[in-house]
Amino acid sequence: MTTLHPIDAAILVSFVVLTMAVGFWISGLASKNIRSYFLGGNTIPWYLLGVSNASGMFDISGTMLMVYWLFVYGLKSVWIPWLWPVFNQIVMMAYLSVWMRRSGVVTGADWIEHRFGSSRGAQAAHLVVVLFAIINVIGFLAYGFIGIGKFAATFLPWQLAVDPATNANLYGLAITAVTTLYVVKGGMYSVVFTEVLQFLIMTAGCVGVGIVAMARVSPDMLAAAVPAGWGDLWFGRTVGLDWSAILPAANARIDADGWKLFSVFFGLALAKGLLSSMAGPAPNYDMQRVLSARSPREAALMSGLVNLVLLFPRYMLIAGLTVLALVYLRDDLASMGDQVDFDLILPLTMRAFIPVGLFGLLLAALLAAFMSTYAATVNAAPAYVVNDIYKRYINPHATDRTYVLMSYATTVAVVIVGTAVGFVLDELQDVVNWIVGALYGGYIASNVLKWHWWRFNGWGYFWGMVSGIAAALGFTIALHGQSTVWGLEKNLAVFPAVLGISLAASLLGSLLTPPDDREVLLAFYRRVRPWGFWKPIHDELVRRHPTAQANHDLPKDVLNVAVGIVWQTALTAGGIYLVVQDYPRLAWALGIAAVSMLVLKITWYDRLEDYPPDVAADMAAVERGIHST
């Protein structure tokens, strides 16, 4: 039976009690109305939202995957999160957070009305984005449930069931229930302030593990435990790693992942990542943070802060656990043959090598990582069900108290469904690959076009999203039981087809139906002011408002995205280089990060603005109205 030292148990229990206390203590702030519950009344400072968003992205299931990726793929694993895409925060920082926050809405579905109006096509678009949001949230809840169940069953001493899989599921059920309590009660206020507390604990745990790994694993010890090329960031046509003499199961896993042709994988991941990022955040917790910001400028600052505070400490943890496992657990893993569960590298390493006290802190930190991500995801779901279905179509004149109570009930219902899905799945990689590979392929076309093309209308959005989701589900069913297609991971392999189907439906749906209401388009363009194919609308705006200016920031925004991706990658690699004690490469990484930040200071930070100058005065009055509610 697993044992837990009393000191570690005390730290863990204290953390849970403190988190619950903070969540319930501030919950009264959330009960005023829907904007207070879902967006914190647009009163939370950008730096708290940024830390909260970083905490929400520091999930335990993702950390378990990243430990596995670094273990098997070495430094080349830095590129794998581009699938998610990890650099969406860079695109958000550069321009999209400003555009999105200028709308002043409560949810992504509200944004649809802001963009397309209230025609039948707009109503269809509104319903389909709510559907996508709920599917997305349920998928991520199932993903979190699987990860926390495996993690808790490895560490916590109580045996809730004889069968290991059932034991893990019951632990997942218990922890999700505790997390749901303070989210239901406190809304965005509880989520943000508990996540800030959790992030501080996570950062301390990350640094501690990195220090332990550096003390116990020398560069020579690591070099003897990995194949040639493990420490190289760059790659050729293939991944270029041969584990056959060390851990043959790792070679088998590379083949099963479908990433052996790494140059092809990299190209698809980059293309998909850029398109996904240009589409804007999916309707989940990331979007809610942007909409919660006090102003458009603060929304951009929040997205930039996420990259600065999250990457380096997180990768210290990932690298620390990985190098300990490579040196000390390699033989144990090899003895499992082809039955190795790479998801368990993280918990097994923790249990074997992290000392008392730090173990309890790290246990609390990883539990915090789960709770913060789960809480943020859960908080996003009722915003769509209550604000965009119940309030809009069922009971539009209910009291604020009724809407808040409905949010409580919706939160519980979504948690139950997500947990039920998690019960029938057992592989983190399967869930992640489907969400970021197939499902997001159906999201991209409609959501890129909505920003950049005036003629794209509500029906185009509806048919693009419906066809994309249907194609994603259809390929999933058709390829059930297969892990790869043409040597590539199946969801990545079918991404171009899903994107193509969705794009064709988006274009046909728009061109075969009338344009959206001109007044809606003018109001949207005047307030958000995106760049792209908006000339007819811009010309009309100038006729009415001669001082109106087009957005000419495309070259600047492209530059900032490119520099931002370099900055983000340097921070990611730097955390690993520090722990593996590759100091020359660490110096290069930190130097590149510093130069990138200097460029961004000049080309991004110094040029941030809330609204275009010609509407700044009008929008200042609108912002005062938002804050007064």
BAKOLFI-71035 format. One line per 10 residues: number of its first residue (from 1); their letters; for each residue y, z, x of C-alpha. Coordinates in pm, 1 decimal. Layout:
<rs>
NUM> a> Y:Z:X  ...;
</rs>
This chain:
<rs>
1> mttlhpidaa> 0.0:0.0:0.0  356.2:-77.6:116.6  547.3:229.7:232.3  920.7:288.2:242.5  1077.6:548.5:468.8  1276.0:815.2:276.5  1596.4:718.9:460.1  1555.9:354.0:363.5  1467.4:449.6:6.6  1779.2:669.1:-15.5;
11> ilvsfvvltm> 2001.8:384.9:107.4  1848.9:144.3:-142.6  1879.0:382.2:-438.5  2236.4:471.7:-342.0  2328.1:105.1:-335.1  2183.5:38.7:-681.8  2356.8:344.0:-828.2  2690.0:253.4:-665.8  2671.0:-106.8:-786.6  2597.1:0.3:-1142.7;
21> avgfwisgla> 2872.9:261.3:-1133.2  3135.3:13.8:-1011.5  3023.9:-246.6:-1264.4  3048.8:-8.7:-1559.2  3365.6:162.3:-1432.1  3572.2:-153.1:-1449.9  3397.4:-305.3:-1752.4  3674.9:-200.6:-1989.1  3898.8:-468.9:-1839.9  3660.9:-739.1:-1959.9;
31> sknirsyflg> 3650.5:-652.9:-2328.7  3996.4:-779.6:-2429.8  3913.7:-1143.1:-2506.2  3720.1:-1446.3:-2387.9  3957.2:-1528.3:-2099.8  3934.6:-1170.0:-1975.6  3554.8:-1165.8:-2006.1  3482.9:-1502.3:-1842.4  3781.8:-1552.4:-1608.0  3910.9:-1201.0:-1542.7;
41> gntipwyllg> 4230.8:-1293.5:-1724.9  4332.1:-1516.6:-1428.6  4459.8:-1205.1:-1252.2  4208.0:-1165.2:-967.7  4351.5:-1250.0:-620.9  4212.2:-1552.9:-438.6  4074.4:-1353.4:-146.3  3863.8:-1135.7:-378.0  3741.4:-1442.5:-564.7  3660.5:-1608.9:-230.6;
51> vsnasgmfdi> 3455.8:-1316.3:-105.4  3289.8:-1291.4:-447.1  3203.5:-1661.4:-442.8  3063.6:-1630.5:-89.7  2854.7:-1337.3:-206.0  2726.3:-1538.1:-501.2  2617.1:-1817.7:-266.5  2439.1:-1572.8:-35.9  2126.9:-1563.2:-249.2  1797.8:-1413.5:-139.4;
61> sgtmlmvywl> 1587.7:-1712.9:-246.0  1808.0:-1949.8:-47.6  1797.7:-1718.5:253.2  1417.1:-1715.4:240.4  1419.3:-2096.1:236.4  1666.3:-2116.3:524.5  1453.4:-1884.8:737.8  1157.6:-2113.5:673.2  1367.7:-2423.6:751.2  1496.9:-2282.2:1080.0;
71> fvyglksvwi> 1145.7:-2165.7:1173.5  989.3:-2509.8:1120.2  1277.8:-2752.1:1189.1  1474.7:-2558.6:1449.2  1846.1:-2634.8:1489.0  1798.6:-2954.0:1289.5  1770.1:-2728.8:983.6  2150.4:-2704.3:994.9  2158.3:-3044.3:822.2  1907.0:-2965.0:545.5;
81> pwlwpvfnqi> 2147.7:-2767.5:318.7  2354.3:-3085.0:289.2  2107.4:-3159.3:8.8  2259.3:-2881.6:-207.0  2531.7:-3000.7:-98.9  2665.6:-2720.1:115.7  2988.7:-2905.6:196.4  3096.8:-2918.5:-167.6  3316.4:-2621.5:-75.7  3497.5:-2845.2:172.5;
91> vmmaylsvwm> 3573.0:-3109.0:-90.2  3677.2:-2832.4:-329.2  3903.6:-2686.2:-63.8  4059.2:-3023.3:23.7  4163.0:-3127.4:-326.8  3919.6:-3073.6:-616.7  3984.0:-2702.0:-670.4  4353.9:-2779.5:-718.4  4278.5:-3060.7:-963.8  4035.2:-2849.9:-1163.0;
101> rrsgvvtgad> 4251.3:-2537.1:-1182.8  4550.6:-2740.5:-1301.6  4365.3:-2790.9:-1629.6  4404.6:-2422.0:-1723.1  4081.0:-2422.3:-1927.9  3805.2:-2159.8:-1960.4  3487.7:-2365.1:-1896.9  3373.9:-2702.9:-1773.3  3310.9:-2807.4:-2131.4  3669.3:-2713.8:-2220.3;
111> wiehrfgssr> 3770.0:-2942.6:-1935.5  3592.6:-3230.2:-2111.1  3828.3:-3197.2:-2408.0  4121.3:-3180.3:-2168.3  4007.8:-3511.4:-2012.8  3865.7:-3703.6:-2311.5  4032.1:-3552.9:-2617.8  3862.0:-3478.1:-2950.5  3717.0:-3815.6:-3055.7  3350.3:-3852.8:-3146.9;
121> gaqaahlvvv> 3279.5:-3974.1:-2795.2  3456.9:-3670.1:-2651.7  3256.7:-3441.3:-2880.2  2933.4:-3604.5:-2761.4  3046.5:-3560.7:-2399.4  3128.4:-3197.0:-2471.4  2781.2:-3126.9:-2611.8  2597.8:-3295.6:-2325.6  2786.4:-3099.6:-2058.3  2697.1:-2777.7:-2242.2;
131> lfaiinvigf> 2332.9:-2888.3:-2240.7  2347.0:-2965.2:-1868.4  2511.3:-2630.7:-1796.6  2239.5:-2439.2:-1980.0  1958.6:-2634.1:-1808.2  2125.1:-2577.3:-1471.7  2170.9:-2204.8:-1530.9  1813.4:-2156.7:-1651.0  1683.0:-2344.5:-1345.4  1878.7:-2124.9:-1105.8;
141> laygfigigk> 1777.8:-1807.7:-1290.8  1411.7:-1906.2:-1253.9  1472.9:-1982.2:-885.0  1629.5:-1638.2:-830.4  1355.7:-1465.4:-1025.6  1081.3:-1616.6:-807.2  1258.2:-1516.9:-486.1  1335.8:-1157.0:-579.4  984.4:-1100.1:-713.6  821.1:-1211.8:-387.7;
151> faatflpwql> 1070.5:-1012.6:-185.7  1042.0:-686.6:-382.5  663.5:-696.2:-402.7  649.7:-711.2:-23.5  871.3:-406.8:34.6  870.0:-168.7:-256.6  585.9:83.6:-256.9  487.8:91.9:-623.0  200.4:-127.9:-735.9  292.6:-247.5:-1084.0;
161> avdpatnanl> -14.5:-468.9:-1122.9  -338.3:-536.0:-935.3  -285.4:-910.9:-919.0  -24.4:-992.4:-647.9  142.2:-1268.7:-850.6  175.8:-1044.7:-1156.1  304.7:-762.6:-937.7  578.0:-989.7:-799.9  671.4:-1109.1:-1149.1  699.5:-753.4:-1281.6;
171> yglaitavtt> 926.4:-655.4:-993.6  1138.1:-960.8:-1064.6  1155.3:-859.8:-1430.5  1267.7:-505.6:-1349.4  1540.1:-608.9:-1104.8  1678.3:-883.2:-1328.9  1698.3:-631.1:-1613.0  1905.9:-390.5:-1400.5  2136.7:-670.1:-1286.3  2183.3:-799.4:-1639.6;
181> lyvvkggmys> 2308.4:-460.3:-1759.9  2633.7:-454.0:-1565.7  2695.2:-827.8:-1607.8  2663.3:-805.0:-1985.2  2899.1:-511.3:-1997.6  3163.9:-616.2:-1748.8  3188.0:-995.6:-1741.8  3384.9:-1154.2:-1456.6  3557.4:-830.4:-1354.1  3226.1:-654.4:-1292.6;
191> vvftevlqfl> 3079.6:-959.5:-1121.4  3369.2:-1003.2:-877.1  3424.0:-642.9:-779.3  3055.0:-560.9:-739.7  3009.9:-878.3:-535.7  3287.4:-780.3:-296.7  3108.1:-449.0:-239.4  2777.5:-630.9:-200.8  2922.8:-879.5:47.5  3041.5:-602.2:278.1;
201> imtagcvgvg> 2690.4:-455.5:277.1  2535.5:-798.4:335.8  2761.8:-871.1:630.7  2676.7:-540.2:797.0  2305.4:-608.4:749.8  2337.4:-963.3:889.8  2513.5:-851.6:1205.4  2263.6:-568.2:1254.1  1963.2:-800.7:1235.7  2125.6:-1045.5:1474.4;
211> ivamarvspd> 2179.7:-767.7:1729.1  1817.2:-647.7:1696.5  1688.3:-1001.3:1752.6  1909.5:-1054.4:2056.6  1782.0:-728.3:2207.5  1414.3:-806.9:2148.6  1389.4:-1183.6:2207.3  1511.1:-1344.5:2528.6  1578.0:-1719.6:2557.4  1265.7:-1758.5:2771.9;
221> mlaaavpagw> 1049.1:-1581.8:2513.2  1182.9:-1809.2:2241.6  1134.2:-2124.2:2448.6  767.1:-2034.8:2496.5  716.6:-1995.1:2120.6  858.6:-2324.8:1994.4  785.5:-2694.4:2050.2  1009.7:-2914.2:2264.1  1327.4:-3014.5:2084.6  1338.2:-2708.7:1856.7;
231> gdlwfgrtvg> 1679.0:-2605.4:1992.1  1837.2:-2950.9:1963.0  2087.0:-3009.4:1684.1  2065.8:-3387.6:1707.7  1770.8:-3604.5:1609.1  1628.4:-3955.9:1630.7  1439.6:-4162.2:1376.0  1195.7:-3876.3:1310.0  1235.8:-3500.7:1321.1  1081.4:-3509.8:1670.4;
241> ldwsailpaa> 890.7:-3180.7:1658.7  517.6:-3140.4:1726.6  371.4:-2803.1:1625.6  6.4:-2904.5:1673.4  -47.4:-2681.9:1979.4  136.4:-2380.5:1831.8  118.1:-2377.5:1450.6  -50.0:-2685.6:1298.6  44.2:-2574.3:945.9  409.3:-2639.8:1034.8;
251> naridadgwk> 331.7:-3008.0:1099.2  156.0:-3023.8:763.8  457.6:-2866.0:596.3  695.7:-3119.8:752.6  478.2:-3398.9:611.4  465.7:-3228.7:270.7  842.3:-3175.3:263.7  895.4:-3547.9:310.3  1161.1:-3503.7:577.2  970.5:-3631.1:879.9;
261> lfsvffglal> 1180.1:-3951.2:885.8  1481.3:-3735.9:952.1  1732.6:-4016.1:1003.5  1653.5:-4151.0:655.9  1668.1:-3800.7:513.2  2003.9:-3739.7:683.2  2154.8:-4061.6:548.6  2041.6:-3990.5:191.7  2151.7:-3626.6:212.5  2496.8:-3726.3:340.3;
271> akgllssmag> 2546.6:-3992.7:73.6  2417.3:-3769.3:-202.5  2616.1:-3473.4:-74.3  2945.8:-3661.0:-64.4  2895.3:-3807.7:-411.3  2785.0:-3473.0:-553.3  3086.9:-3302.9:-398.8  3326.8:-3566.1:-534.5  3181.5:-3503.9:-879.5  3307.1:-3148.8:-860.5;
281> papnydmqrv> 3111.6:-2828.8:-911.4  2836.6:-2819.4:-1167.6  2920.0:-2605.9:-1471.0  2808.4:-2278.3:-1313.7  2952.3:-1976.1:-1132.9  3133.3:-2186.0:-869.8  3336.7:-2361.6:-1138.1  3407.8:-2030.2:-1310.1  3559.1:-1893.1:-987.6  3790.3:-2193.7:-959.6;
291> lsarspreaa> 3902.6:-2160.4:-1320.1  3952.0:-1784.8:-1265.7  4206.2:-1830.2:-985.1  4565.6:-1724.0:-1048.7  4702.1:-2069.4:-957.2  4583.6:-2412.0:-833.2  4691.1:-2331.0:-478.0  4494.5:-2004.7:-484.0  4189.0:-2195.2:-613.0  4197.9:-2410.3:-298.5;
301> lmsglvnlvl> 4247.3:-2107.3:-72.7  3950.4:-1939.7:-237.5  3723.0:-2237.2:-165.6  3836.2:-2245.0:197.1  3772.0:-1873.9:243.9  3410.7:-1913.1:129.7  3332.7:-2122.6:438.5  3514.6:-1887.9:674.4  3347.5:-1561.5:571.1  2999.9:-1676.5:467.1;
311> lfprymliag> 2844.7:-1902.6:726.4  2853.4:-1722.5:1061.1  2714.3:-1382.7:948.2  2459.2:-1540.1:716.1  2317.4:-1752.9:995.0  2305.3:-1449.8:1223.4  2062.7:-1300.7:972.1  1865.1:-1622.7:931.5  1841.5:-1680.4:1307.1  1757.8:-1315.1:1379.6;
321> ltvlalvylr> 1464.8:-1303.4:1139.0  1345.4:-1647.0:1249.0  1332.6:-1580.3:1623.8  1155.9:-1246.9:1567.0  894.1:-1423.6:1356.8  853.4:-1707.3:1606.6  788.0:-1474.6:1897.4  599.3:-1189.3:1735.4  436.1:-1325.0:1417.5  333.8:-1671.4:1532.4;
331> ddlasmgdqv> -30.0:-1574.5:1590.7  -51.7:-1393.7:1257.5  83.4:-1697.5:1078.1  -150.2:-1930.0:1268.2  -448.2:-1718.6:1159.9  -368.2:-1802.7:795.4  -450.8:-2168.5:862.9  -318.9:-2406.2:598.3  -262.3:-2117.3:354.6  60.4:-2003.2:522.8;
341> dfdlilpltm> 328.2:-1908.1:267.9  646.0:-1981.6:461.7  855.2:-1814.6:190.8  720.5:-1481.9:318.2  847.5:-1518.2:676.8  1162.5:-1325.5:588.5  999.9:-1020.0:425.8  714.4:-1004.2:675.7  955.3:-1009.1:970.5  1177.3:-745.8:818.4;
351> rafipvglfg> 889.3:-510.7:757.5  755.3:-551.6:1109.4  1067.6:-533.3:1326.9  1372.5:-385.3:1155.3  1420.0:-13.7:1237.1  1460.3:267.5:986.1  1813.3:286.9:850.8  1896.2:-73.8:928.1  1589.4:-167.9:724.3  1728.1:18.7:424.6;
361> lllaallaaf> 2070.1:-139.1:474.7  1919.6:-486.6:502.9  1699.8:-423.6:200.7  2012.1:-325.8:7.5  2195.0:-629.7:147.3  1927.3:-874.2:35.5  1897.6:-705.6:-300.4  2276.7:-740.1:-320.4  2239.7:-1109.2:-235.4  2006.8:-1154.3:-528.6;
371> mstyaatvna> 2214.5:-944.4:-765.9  2539.2:-1121.8:-678.1  2394.5:-1471.5:-724.7  2206.8:-1375.2:-1037.7  2509.5:-1199.5:-1183.0  2738.3:-1494.7:-1114.9  2490.1:-1739.5:-1268.2  2433.3:-1522.4:-1573.1  2807.9:-1483.0:-1626.8  2851.9:-1861.7:-1638.8;
381> apayvvndiy> 2598.9:-1922.8:-1917.7  2754.9:-1743.3:-2216.6  3089.8:-1906.6:-2144.8  2936.3:-2234.1:-2258.3  2729.8:-2105.1:-2549.2  3000.8:-1880.7:-2696.0  3322.0:-2066.1:-2609.9  3188.5:-2419.2:-2645.2  2935.4:-2390.6:-2929.0  2980.9:-2070.7:-3129.9;
391> kryinphatd> 3360.2:-2060.6:-3125.0  3408.8:-2436.1:-3157.5  3148.5:-2526.2:-3420.2  3021.3:-2210.2:-3588.2  3285.8:-1938.7:-3613.1  3624.6:-2058.7:-3483.6  3824.3:-1775.9:-3644.5  3623.4:-1473.0:-3532.9  3786.0:-1176.3:-3363.7  3792.8:-1138.7:-2985.9;
401> rtyvlmsyat> 3551.9:-848.4:-3023.2  3302.4:-1072.1:-3203.2  3314.6:-1329.4:-2923.6  3259.0:-1063.0:-2660.1  2960.4:-923.3:-2853.1  2819.6:-1275.4:-2886.3  2858.1:-1310.2:-2509.9  2646.9:-998.1:-2463.2  2371.4:-1140.5:-2685.2  2383.3:-1483.8:-2521.0;
411> tvavvivgta> 2355.5:-1333.0:-2174.1  2039.1:-1146.4:-2270.5  1888.8:-1456.7:-2432.4  1954.5:-1680.1:-2129.3  1807.7:-1419.3:-1894.8  1491.6:-1403.6:-2106.5  1449.0:-1782.3:-2100.8  1518.5:-1810.4:-1726.8  1275.0:-1529.0:-1654.7  1008.2:-1693.5:-1870.3;
421> vgfvldelqd> 1045.3:-2017.0:-1671.0  1019.4:-1817.2:-1348.0  693.8:-1663.7:-1468.5  522.3:-2002.7:-1483.7  650.3:-2128.2:-1146.2  559.8:-1996.4:-803.3  730.5:-2216.3:-543.4  1099.2:-2184.1:-453.7  1103.1:-2526.7:-292.0  984.3:-2696.7:-611.7;
431> vvnwivgaly> 1267.9:-2547.6:-816.4  1535.7:-2623.0:-557.4  1416.8:-2978.8:-497.6  1421.6:-3060.9:-867.5  1767.4:-2913.0:-929.3  1944.0:-3059.7:-627.2  1737.2:-3377.7:-606.5  1655.7:-3516.7:-947.6  1876.8:-3326.1:-1193.1  2197.6:-3356.1:-990.4;
441> ggyiasnvlk> 2133.7:-3726.4:-947.2  2195.3:-3758.5:-1318.8  2514.5:-3553.7:-1296.3  2695.2:-3744.0:-1024.8  2797.8:-4081.5:-1174.1  2969.4:-3946.8:-1486.0  3143.8:-3668.9:-1302.2  3279.5:-3886.3:-1020.0  3411.1:-4141.6:-1265.6  3583.0:-3881.6:-1485.6;
451> whwwrfngwg> 3825.6:-3798.0:-1201.2  3895.7:-4141.7:-1063.3  3894.7:-4407.2:-1340.6  4123.7:-4405.7:-1642.9  3899.9:-4640.0:-1849.2  3602.6:-4404.5:-1828.3  3575.3:-4246.4:-2174.5  3380.2:-3981.5:-2364.9  3099.9:-4218.1:-2465.5  3060.8:-4331.0:-2105.5;
461> yfwgmvsgia> 3033.8:-3967.8:-1999.9  2780.3:-3893.8:-2272.8  2551.5:-4188.0:-2201.6  2580.0:-4142.8:-1825.1  2478.9:-3776.9:-1846.3  2204.2:-3829.4:-2107.0  2046.8:-4117.5:-1916.8  2072.0:-3927.8:-1588.6  1907.4:-3613.3:-1724.9  1641.1:-3822.5:-1903.1;
471> aalgftialh> 1569.8:-4019.7:-1585.3  1541.8:-3698.7:-1382.8  1295.8:-3552.1:-1633.2  1105.5:-3881.0:-1659.9  1054.3:-3914.9:-1284.6  952.8:-3549.2:-1263.8  681.0:-3603.7:-1525.4  567.5:-3934.6:-1377.1  540.8:-3789.6:-1024.5  384.5:-3458.5:-1123.8;
481> gqstvwglek> 143.7:-3345.9:-855.1  304.2:-3562.5:-585.1  522.1:-3408.0:-316.8  637.9:-3730.0:-149.5  711.7:-4092.1:-237.0  725.9:-4355.3:41.0  707.2:-4067.2:289.3  1016.1:-3893.8:147.8  1043.8:-3581.0:-67.0  997.9:-3717.9:-417.2;
491> nlavfpavlg> 1321.8:-3594.9:-575.7  1529.0:-3728.8:-286.6  1336.0:-4056.5:-293.5  1410.8:-4116.0:-662.3  1773.5:-4003.9:-633.7  1911.8:-4358.9:-588.0  1721.5:-4474.8:-898.9  1844.1:-4181.5:-1108.9  2199.0:-4240.7:-984.9  2176.4:-4613.9:-1057.7;
501> islaasllgs> 2049.4:-4560.3:-1412.1  2319.9:-4305.0:-1482.6  2594.3:-4524.4:-1331.7  2489.9:-4827.9:-1536.0  2487.0:-4623.0:-1855.6  2827.7:-4473.2:-1770.5  2986.8:-4814.6:-1718.5  2828.3:-4976.7:-2024.6  2903.6:-4675.6:-2243.6  3271.1:-4697.9:-2146.9;
511> lltppddrev> 3322.5:-5074.3:-2153.2  3142.3:-5127.0:-2485.1  3354.3:-4866.7:-2665.5  3732.2:-4829.6:-2709.6  3940.3:-4644.3:-2447.4  4025.6:-4281.6:-2507.6  4346.3:-4184.5:-2680.2  4642.2:-4286.6:-2462.2  4826.9:-3960.6:-2521.2  4527.2:-3758.3:-2401.6;
521> llafyrrvrp> 4503.7:-3967.5:-2085.4  4875.8:-3934.5:-2019.6  4867.2:-3557.6:-2065.2  4568.0:-3525.6:-1835.0  4709.7:-3751.5:-1566.2  5054.7:-3592.4:-1573.8  4913.0:-3243.1:-1527.6  4618.4:-3302.2:-1289.2  4755.7:-3609.2:-1104.0  4432.5:-3735.8:-939.4;
531> wgfwkpihde> 4420.9:-4035.4:-709.2  4203.6:-4332.1:-800.7  4223.4:-4613.7:-1055.2  4495.0:-4480.4:-1284.3  4763.1:-4752.1:-1253.8  4802.0:-4836.0:-1626.8  4839.4:-4468.8:-1711.8  5072.7:-4406.6:-1419.7  5295.1:-4698.2:-1521.7  5318.8:-4563.4:-1875.3;
541> lvrrhptaqa> 5398.6:-4215.8:-1741.6  5681.8:-4354.4:-1526.4  5831.1:-4531.6:-1828.9  5850.7:-4196.1:-2005.0  5923.1:-3979.0:-1701.4  6095.7:-4186.8:-1431.1  6060.5:-3912.2:-1168.3  5678.7:-3907.7:-1195.5  5505.0:-3977.9:-863.5  5158.7:-4116.3:-797.0;
551> nhdlpkdvln> 4915.4:-3921.3:-583.7  4912.3:-4085.5:-239.0  4705.1:-3812.5:-73.3  4376.7:-4004.0:-49.4  4399.8:-4058.9:332.0  4498.3:-3695.2:387.7  4219.4:-3566.7:162.4  3957.3:-3785.9:334.0  4073.9:-3657.0:673.1  4057.2:-3296.4:556.2;
561> vavgivwqta> 3706.9:-3343.6:415.2  3585.5:-3496.8:743.9  3747.0:-3224.7:957.2  3625.4:-2957.9:715.1  3263.6:-3073.1:739.0  3285.4:-3059.1:1119.9  3436.8:-2708.3:1094.8  3168.4:-2591.0:855.4  2884.4:-2733.4:1067.1  3025.5:-2573.1:1382.5;
571> ltaggiylvv> 3038.2:-2230.5:1214.5  2681.6:-2272.6:1090.4  2544.5:-2373.4:1430.2  2753.2:-2104.7:1602.3  2578.3:-1822.1:1419.1  2242.4:-1953.7:1539.0  2355.8:-2020.7:1896.0  2478.9:-1662.5:1926.8  2146.6:-1510.1:1822.8  1933.0:-1744.9:2035.9;
581> qdyprlawal> 2175.5:-1669.5:2321.6  2258.8:-2031.5:2395.4  2607.6:-1944.2:2515.8  2722.9:-2286.9:2643.8  2652.3:-2443.9:2304.9  2804.5:-2140.6:2132.0  3126.3:-2197.8:2326.8  3130.4:-2562.6:2218.5  3069.2:-2468.0:1854.9  3344.8:-2206.3:1849.7;
591> giaavsmlvl> 3584.0:-2441.4:2029.8  3520.3:-2718.1:1777.8  3564.8:-2469.4:1491.0  3896.1:-2348.5:1636.3  4034.0:-2701.3:1683.5  3921.7:-2794.9:1331.7  4101.8:-2494.4:1186.1  4419.8:-2586.2:1371.1  4408.1:-2938.6:1230.0  4342.2:-2803.6:878.9;
601> kitwydrled> 4636.2:-2564.1:914.3  4865.3:-2864.2:960.8  4706.3:-3121.0:730.4  4579.5:-2895.4:449.5  4718.0:-2540.7:435.5  5081.5:-2630.4:505.7  5074.7:-2899.4:235.0  4913.1:-2710.7:-53.5  5103.5:-2712.8:-380.6  5029.7:-2592.8:-732.5;
611> yppdvaadma> 5157.7:-2897.4:-922.2  5336.5:-3225.7:-845.8  5711.8:-3165.8:-803.6  5805.8:-3358.9:-1116.5  5606.5:-3123.0:-1345.1  5627.6:-2800.0:-1146.3  5886.0:-2638.6:-1375.3  5695.5:-2724.9:-1693.9  5365.9:-2605.9:-1549.8  5519.5:-2278.6:-1434.2;
621> avergihst> 5583.4:-2198.2:-1800.0  5224.6:-2289.9:-1887.4  5093.2:-2059.4:-1612.0  5304.6:-1773.5:-1748.4  5141.9:-1831.4:-2085.2  4791.8:-1821.4:-1931.6  4859.3:-1493.1:-1751.8  5017.1:-1334.6:-2059.5  4691.6:-1382.4:-2253.7;
</rs>
